[in-house]
Amino acid sequence: MNKIIKKAAVFILITAVVFSSISNDSISSQADGIKSVTISLAGDCSLGKLAIHDYSNSFDQYFDNYGPDHFFKNVKPIFDLDDMTLVNFEGVLTNSNGLVKKQYNIKGRPEFNQVLVNSGIDAVTLGNNHRMDYGEQGLADTLVSLNAINMPYAFDEHTRIYTTKDGIKIGYVSVNEVYDGKKVENYLISGISSLKKAGCDLVLACCHWGIELDKYPAPYQKELGHKCIDWGADLVVGCHPHVLQGIEYYNGKYIIYSLGNFSFGGHKNPKDKKSMIVQATINVAGHNAVGEASLKVIPCLISSVPNKNDYCPTPATGTEYSKIIQNLNTYSRNLKVTIDANGNVFHK
């Protein structure tokens, strides 16, 4: 019982620190006549299971046993305090059995869209290598499910603008470099440009890229990340490797190379359960970012229990918290970034 009370106290403290940080930034920005926006970013969310997996201990079984609010209940208090929460939606929501022949196919039932309804998540990316796991029908069914709950999404040429309660327009483009290679550059160039022309205050470039399970960005990841900043993106957000990678500071902007897994139904018990939420607080004025973004890492684990995946991402505490910060500093050592013990990101 003492352990449970201790964990609860730590979790409340983390949430309080995040709330205090957001509130202070907001008050300061209002005093200066500049609007401040805080965006929470998290990694791969697969609301379903692999076709090769049975029902036992699957995401599907957890949904049936515990309901849709189980999965994000431990991070929702964090998401509810920000201006926008964006995650990578990796997989499809369909009843189709017409899977595309490949090693891994991920799908959930259409009603799994209810997982997102009370989650604190405001928008998703679909530029990833599992969007077409069940062909055109799978994609069409997924879009119907997301539209039914008014969940914004973006992929390839389909960019999206999310408007915060304060009227700040955040545009984002989402691409899958894993399958499309350098073709994604056309999507990124045109997407960033069109979002700027549409009057967005901030533009995010979301890239599905890199080598699975590799802790460091591949050469083209770095090249493409730099190009996104040069093309006008205010922040670059990366997913796909299923593990955490470092954060880079480049030309006054940040590149998050991999957010890792989050609520990930594609693996029942991955050995590496480390994850994170990255919160970016940015001041805007005149449809442009003012100054540099302030980044904060909130270390997480993809499961609330250590011995399996219960698909319920949870803020890390104790040694797990410290280990994630330590690992991120190792991964970011050559990327001009350090992260302090409180998760604050600094550039060299």
Secondary structure, 3 states (H helix, E strand, C coil): CHHHHHHHHHHHHHHHHHHHHHHHHHHHHHHCCCEEEEEEEEEEEECCEECCCCCCCCHHHHHHHHCHHHCCCCCHHHHCCCCEEEEEECCEECCCCCCCCCCCCEEECHHHHHHHHCCCCCEEECCCCCCCCCHHHHHHHHHHHHHHCCCCEEECCECEEEECCCCCEEEEEEEEHHHHHHHHHHHHHHHHHHHHHCCCCEEEEEEECCCCCCCCCCHHHHHHHHHHHHCCCCEEEEECCCCECCEEEECCEEEECCECEEEECCCCCCCCCEEEEEEEEEEEECCEEEEEEEEEEEEEECCCCCCCCCCCCEECCHHHHHHHHHHHHHHCCCCCEEECCCCEEEEC
